[in-house]
Amino acid sequence: MSRPREFNVDRALHQSLEVFWTKGFKSTTFEDLTRTTKVKKQSLYCVFKNKRDLFLKALVLYREERISILEEMASREMSPLEKLETIFDYSQYQNKETCRGCFMVNSALEFGNDDQEVCREVSLMFDQIESILEKIIREGQEQGLVTKCQSSKELAAYLNNALSGMRFMEKAGASNEQINAILHTSFALIKAENAR
């Protein structure tokens, strides 16, 4: 008969995500994780094989939660341009006080191409965000609010890149004014002439 689990796995995973997000994978020690979660190392190892396994599960959790939030925003009853502004505002201000940037972008910068599983999670999140943006942009093009000079796919890739760059700038300490200038320019470029 297996011993019952003595801690809340979901809570421990969320707490671990916060540690990894703040410190990065390499700078996070198992002592950091056990101190934050208040779960003994042996108990964590019973559920998560090692620090890397815990980190990968935290990345998946982060992606799933953020994509769920963006999908909810995309489904709201508002104009496509308002949806895009809501997504950009959320992306800009979710970490305003901590300046941690985006956990996924941070991980991409930390690992580069060295870890296939991390790369796969990063690519999946960016693909999912681009798909959400493309759907909104296509809706905006159909309503004459978004330019048709480029395809919805091209514009979605452009905005996705702007979002990623914004998160990198935030992490690097850029001011709100600098980031807002990029957002303003991005929206000006995608709007149809009659929507400006």
Beta strands, then each sheet from edge to edge (+ up, - down):
end
